């Protein structure tokens, strides 16, 4: 029955977990917690991938992880399970441990999750919600979960239509929710590499002559990452139009970026694990590893202040996607 799953019962289970853990461990255990990390995901999502992401994120951001697995259905049952996530830093005998609470509910029983999650939040610490499935935003009862978090991390790359996902994020931001997008985080290296190219005085002098942007993205339609990059470039160059999207053959969100104008052609290409930059015979190489899911989440959790650049770019990206 739903009444059997309460914050008090789960906290008691956690206390018993740590009591048992202390009796079996003779090397010393350090319980660490810097935030409450809520992760909302569909139940059918690969449990192994989700567990790996949580474990890797914990290394940089020890947290009380509350994993919310949402399934289809009308039943109102709510299940819970508690576990300890432990690892030993290199060269140390003492292990570091964090706690994880897994809550499973149907879409019909979603309304009970905020009440239970609220009772499990670590006192006086930040609360971050990572939403793995954008369709959860539309479910009745999900808004109270959003209100629990000071920061929400979505992922528009997982949506079928980029424009719908970005509009959903923009609408919720307009309601006061601090929502960021992993698709924006994933193009950080592109933005850093392109911006650094304009540190060169000769390249910077060509800015006023640039009038066309060509972005080659992965096979199929451009994703939100390509639209974010296009809008960011338009903002930086001061252009109002002139972005061309071209389908490539690789699975990467962005394969290359070309900036053209009167006698100017700058090209950035991601190939062989590096970003190559070419301009009038000059070729530069910059290491450009593709970040994993957990690396992107870990990077986003390290950002506590508002990302004003993302706020400025989001409307432009929606306009590009809608056009």
PEVEN-V80855 format. One record per residue. N is the residue number from 0. RES is the residue in one small letter. OMEGA is omega as a letter, one per 30 degrees, with the letter a starting at -180 (NA if undefined). D_CENTER is the distance of its C-alpha to the mean C-alpha in Angstrom with 1 decimal. Layout:
BEGIN
n->{N	N}
res->{RES	RES}
omega->{OMEGA	OMEGA}
d_center->{D_CENTER	D_CENTER}
END
This chain:
BEGIN
n->{0	1	2	3	4	5	6	7	8	9	10	11	12	13	14	15	16	17	18	19	20	21	22	23	24	25	26	27	28	29	30	31	32	33	34	35	36	37	38	39	40	41	42	43	44	45	46	47	48	49	50	51	52	53	54	55	56	57	58	59	60	61	62	63	64	65	66	67	68	69	70	71	72	73	74	75	76	77	78	79	80	81	82	83	84	85	86	87	88	89	90	91	92	93	94	95	96	97	98	99	100	101	102	103	104	105	106	107	108	109	110	111	112	113	114	115	116	117	118	119	120	121	122	123	124	125	126	127	128	129	130	131	132	133	134	135	136	137	138	139	140	141	142	143	144	145	146	147	148	149	150	151	152	153	154	155	156	157	158	159	160	161	162	163	164	165	166	167	168	169	170	171	172	173	174	175	176	177	178	179	180	181	182	183	184	185	186	187	188	189	190	191	192	193	194	195	196	197	198	199	200	201	202	203	204	205	206	207	208	209	210	211	212	213	214	215	216	217	218	219	220	221	222	223	224	225	226	227	228	229	230	231	232	233	234	235	236	237	238	239	240	241	242	243	244	245	246	247	248	249	250	251	252	253	254	255	256	257	258	259	260	261	262	263	264	265	266	267	268	269	270	271	272	273	274	275	276	277	278	279	280	281	282	283	284	285	286	287	288	289	290	291	292	293	294	295	296	297	298	299	300	301	302	303	304	305	306	307	308	309	310	311	312	313	314	315	316	317	318	319	320	321	322}
res->{x	x	x	x	x	x	x	x	x	x	x	x	x	x	x	x	x	x	x	x	x	x	x	x	x	x	x	x	x	x	x	x	x	x	x	x	x	x	x	x	x	x	x	x	x	x	x	x	x	x	x	x	x	x	x	x	x	x	x	x	x	x	x	x	x	x	x	x	x	x	x	x	x	x	x	x	x	x	x	x	x	x	x	x	x	x	x	x	x	x	x	x	x	x	x	x	x	x	x	x	x	x	x	x	x	x	x	x	x	x	x	x	x	x	x	x	x	x	x	x	x	x	x	x	x	x	x	x	x	x	x	x	x	x	x	x	x	x	x	x	x	x	x	x	x	x	x	x	x	x	x	x	x	x	x	x	x	x	x	x	x	x	x	x	x	x	x	x	x	x	x	x	x	x	x	x	x	x	x	x	x	x	x	x	x	x	x	x	x	x	x	x	x	x	x	x	x	x	x	x	x	x	x	x	x	x	x	x	x	x	x	x	x	x	x	x	x	x	x	x	x	x	x	x	x	x	x	x	x	x	x	x	x	x	x	x	x	x	x	x	x	x	x	x	x	x	x	x	x	x	x	x	x	x	x	x	x	x	x	x	x	x	x	x	x	x	x	x	x	x	x	x	x	x	x	x	x	x	x	x	x	x	x	x	x	x	x	x	x	x	x	x	x	x	x	x	x	x	x	x	x	x	x	x	x	x	x	x	x	x	x	x	x	x	x	x	x	x	x	x	x	x	x}
omega->{a	a	a	a	l	l	a	l	a	l	l	l	l	l	l	l	a	l	l	a	a	a	a	a	a	a	a	a	l	l	a	l	l	l	l	a	l	l	l	a	l	a	a	l	a	a	a	l	a	l	l	l	a	a	a	l	a	a	a	a	l	a	l	a	l	a	a	l	a	a	l	l	a	l	a	l	l	a	l	l	l	l	l	l	a	l	l	l	a	l	a	l	a	l	l	a	l	a	l	l	l	l	l	a	l	l	l	a	a	a	a	a	a	a	a	a	l	l	a	a	l	a	l	l	l	l	l	l	l	a	a	a	a	a	l	l	a	a	l	a	a	a	l	l	l	a	l	a	l	l	l	l	l	l	a	l	a	a	l	a	a	a	l	a	a	l	l	l	a	a	l	l	l	l	l	l	l	a	l	a	l	l	l	l	a	l	a	a	l	a	l	a	a	l	a	l	a	l	l	a	a	l	a	l	a	a	a	a	a	a	a	l	l	l	l	a	l	a	a	a	l	l	a	l	l	l	l	a	l	l	l	l	l	l	a	a	a	a	l	a	l	l	l	l	a	a	l	a	a	l	a	l	l	l	a	l	l	l	a	l	a	l	a	l	l	a	l	a	l	a	l	l	l	l	a	a	a	l	l	l	l	l	l	l	l	l	a	l	l	a	l	l	a	l	l	l	l	l	a	l	a	a	a	a	l	l	a	l	l	l	a	a	a	l	l	l	l	l	l	a	l	a	NA}
d_center->{34.1	31.3	33.2	33.1	29.5	29.4	27.5	30.8	31.2	27.7	28.3	31.7	30.2	27.9	31.0	33.0	30.3	30.5	34.2	34.6	32.2	34.3	37.5	36.4	34.8	37.3	35.2	33.5	30.1	27.9	25.7	22.7	20.3	18.5	16.5	16.0	12.7	12.7	11.0	12.2	12.9	15.9	18.7	19.3	16.0	17.1	17.7	18.1	14.7	13.1	15.7	15.0	11.3	12.6	15.5	14.0	11.7	14.9	16.8	15.1	14.4	17.2	16.6	18.2	15.8	16.5	15.4	16.4	17.5	18.8	21.5	23.8	27.2	29.4	30.2	29.4	29.2	26.7	26.4	25.1	24.9	24.5	23.9	23.8	21.4	23.5	23.7	26.3	25.4	27.5	31.1	31.0	32.7	30.8	27.7	24.7	23.6	21.0	21.4	19.5	20.6	20.0	21.0	21.9	23.0	23.9	22.8	26.3	25.8	22.5	24.4	25.3	21.9	21.3	24.8	24.3	20.8	22.4	25.1	22.9	20.8	21.9	24.2	23.6	20.1	16.8	14.9	11.1	10.0	7.0	8.3	8.3	11.2	11.7	15.4	15.3	15.1	18.6	20.1	22.8	22.0	18.3	18.7	20.2	17.1	15.2	18.1	17.8	14.6	14.8	11.1	8.9	5.1	5.6	5.4	8.8	9.5	10.7	13.2	16.8	17.4	15.0	17.2	17.2	13.4	13.4	16.6	15.2	12.5	15.5	17.8	16.0	15.5	19.3	20.0	18.7	15.3	12.9	9.9	7.2	5.5	3.2	7.0	8.3	6.8	8.2	11.5	12.0	14.9	16.5	16.7	18.1	20.5	21.8	22.2	24.1	26.4	27.7	28.8	31.7	34.5	35.6	32.2	31.6	35.1	34.1	31.5	34.0	35.1	31.8	31.7	29.7	26.2	25.8	22.4	22.7	19.8	19.6	22.2	22.3	21.0	18.6	14.9	12.8	12.0	15.9	16.5	14.3	16.2	19.4	19.1	18.3	21.3	23.5	22.7	23.6	26.6	27.9	28.2	28.4	28.5	28.8	25.5	26.2	23.8	25.2	24.3	24.3	24.7	21.7	18.5	16.5	14.8	17.2	20.5	22.4	23.0	26.6	27.9	31.5	34.3	38.0	38.7	35.1	32.8	29.7	27.6	24.4	23.9	21.4	23.8	24.6	21.6	22.6	22.3	25.8	27.2	30.6	32.8	36.6	37.0	34.5	31.9	29.2	26.8	23.6	21.7	18.4	16.8	14.0	11.0	10.4	7.5	8.4	9.0	5.7	4.7	8.3	8.3	6.3	8.6	11.4	11.3	13.5	15.3	14.7	13.4	16.6	16.2	13.2	15.5	18.3	16.7	15.3	18.9	20.0	17.3	18.4	21.9	21.5	20.0	22.7	25.5}
END
